[in-house]
Amino acid sequence: METHGTHVEDAPTEKARIVIVGGGLAGLLLGYVVAAACRESVSVTLIERALPETPEASLDTRATAISRESKALLESWELWQEVSAGAQPIEDIHVSRSARFGSATLRDPLQDLEPMGWVIENSVLQQTLISSGAVQGVTLLEGAEVVEFSATGDRPVLTLDTGDALAADLVVIADGAHSSLRSALGIGAVHHSPSQFAIAVNCETEAGANGVAYERFTPEGPLALLPIPNTSSTRARYNVIWCAHKERQMELLALSDDDFIEALQAEFGWRAGKIERVGRRTGWPLGRVAARELVRSRCVLLGNSAHTLHPVAGQGFNLSLRDVERLATLISSEVESPTPFDSVERLSVFADMSRGDHEQTIGATSLLAEMLDSPSMLIDSVASVALSALDLSNGVKRGVAQFGMGKR
C-alpha cells in the first residue's frame, strides 16, 4: 500500500473516497477487495495507528481458523493462492470434556476429502493484504490516529493527529470492540461482561503434525489447539486458546514456561504428544459486544466494532469475511450511482443482509459459551452424553461440522 507520513493527498474529484479506520484483518481485507473491484471509481484510504509487528520467533505468531466458505471467498478475491502455501489444513476436529467421559471427532466419513478448514497465521494474512492492497492502490496511513470525527455535515470529516483532515464519501469503522468512532456516532452496543478470560500461546509438541484440531471443554471454559504450519516432520506446532476464569488466567500468565507447560499438559492431556516448548503468552477478557446499529449516514461498522464473539466456535473472523463480501457488493453497486453513499436507506441494505447471519452466529456461539460456563450438573451430564452420541451419529456430526465449515 502507498504509505504517507503527515501529508494526505486529496482523492481525484471523479472518484468516491472511502476511508477505512482500523487496519486489522477485516479493514485490510475490505480495502483490498473494494480497490480491486472499483479501482477506476473509488479512492481507498486506510488509517491505522499501529499495525502489528511481524513476530520474529516462530512460536510467537497468532493464527486464525478459516472455514470452507471463507476459503471460497478468498479464492473469489484471488487471495487464496497467495496464502495457501502458509495454510495448515484441518483434517479433523477432536472434541472432549475434561475429567468426563465422552469425546467425538467431527470428520464425517461420508463427506468428501476436502479439509474441514484451514489455519493461517495472522502475519501471513496481514502481509499478503498489505502487499496486495499496494498493487490495487490502497493508501495506508500507518502511524496516524483519528483525534476528531464529525458526521453532521454533507460528508463525514476525520481529523488526524498530524493535523490533516479527510472528507469521505463513506467511512468504514473497523477500529475494534471498544470503537471510539462508534461511540462518537452515538451508536450503542450490547456488552456482555466477561466471566471468562483467554490466554493465547503457541506450543510445540514432540508428535508429528496430523492435521487435527482439538477442542477440550474444561470446568472454566474451552481449551483449543489449532495446528499451524510447520516445516518439521517430527514436531507439531499449535496455536492454543485457553479460556478460564480471571483468577486462573492471571495465575497461568504469571507461571514460568516450564510450569505453564506442566499446567497445559495436565489440563489438555497427551493426545497431541508431549508439549516441549511454548512461545510468548498474551491474555484478554472474553467480553462479547454487538452494536445496536451497523449503519448511519455515510458510515458503516465492520469487524469487531460491529460484533465481538466468544472464540469457542472460531466464528468471529469468518463472520467478518461474510460482512466484507456483503459490504463490498453494496459499495460496487453504490459507486455506479450519481451520488454514491448519500442514502441511508441504500446503505441499510448491508445491515438488512447481515442481520440474520449475525443473530444466528452470535446466538449460537453465546449459547454454547454460556452452557460450557454453567456449573449445572445436569448440563454437565448432558454434554458428556451428547459428545458420545455425536461420535456415533454421522447425521448430527455432519450438521455440527457444516456449521463450523461455514455452511448456512
C-alpha positions, 0 to 999 in steps of 0.5 A: 500500500502507498504509505504517507507520513503527515501529508494526505493527498486529496482523492481525484474529484471523479472518484468516491473516497472511502476511508477505512479506520482500523487496519486489522484483518477485516479493514485490510481485507475490505480495502483490498477487495473494494480497490480491486473491484472499483479501482477506476471509481473509488479512492481507498484510504486506510488509517491505522495507528499501529499495525502489528509487528511481524513476530520474529520467533516462530512460536510467537505468531497468532493464527486464525481458523478459516472455514470452507466458505471463507476459503471460497471467498478468498479464492473469489478475491484471488487471495487464496493462492497467495496464502495457501502455501502458509495454510495448515489444513484441518483434517479433523476436529477432536472434541472432549470434556475434561475429567468426563467421559465422552469425546467425538471427532467431527470428520464425517466419513461420508463427506468428501476429502476436502479439509474441514478448514484451514489455519493461517497465521495472522502475519501471513494474512496481514502481509499478503493484504498489505502487499496486495492492497499496494498493487490495487492502490490502497493508501495506508496511513500507518502511524496516524490516529483519528483525534476528531470525527464529525458526521453532521455535515454533507460528508463525514470529516476525520481529523488526524493527529498530524493535523490533516483532515479527510472528507469521505464519501463513506467511512468504514469503522473497523477500529475494534470492540471498544470503537471510539468512532462508534461511540462518537456516532452515538451508536450503542452496543450490547456488552456482555461482561466477561466471566471468562478470560483467554490466554493465547500461546503457541506450543510445540509438541514432540508428535508429528503434525496430523492435521487435527484440531482439538477442542477440550471443554474444561470446568472454566471454559474451552481449551483449543489447539489449532495446528499451524504450519510447520516445516518439521516432520517430527514436531507439531506446532499449535496455536492454543486458546485457553479460556478460564476464569480471571483468577486462573488466567492471571495465575497461568500468565504469571507461571514460568514456561516450564510450569505453564507447560506442566499446567497445559499438559495436565489440563489438555492431556497427551493426545497431541504428544508431549508439549516441549516448548511454548512461545510468548503468552498474551491474555484478554477478557472474553467480553462479547459486544454487538452494536445496536446499529451497523449503519448511519449516514455515510458510515458503516461498522465492520469487524469487531466494532460491529460484533465481538464473539466468544472464540469457542466456535472460531466464528468471529473472523469468518463472520467478518469475511461474510460482512466484507463480501456483503459490504463490498457488493453494496459499495460496487453497486453504490459507486455506479450511482450519481451520488454514491453513499448519500442514502441511508436507506441504500446503505441499510441494505448491508445491515438488512443482509447481515442481520440474520447471519449475525443473530444466528452466529452470535446466538449460537456461539453465546449459547454454547459459551454460556452452557460450557460456563454453567456449573449445572450438573445436569448440563454437565451430564448432558454434554458428556452424553451428547459428545458420545452420541455425536461420535456415533451419529454421522447425521448430527456430526455432519450438521455440527461440522457444516456449521463450523465449515461455514455452511448456512 
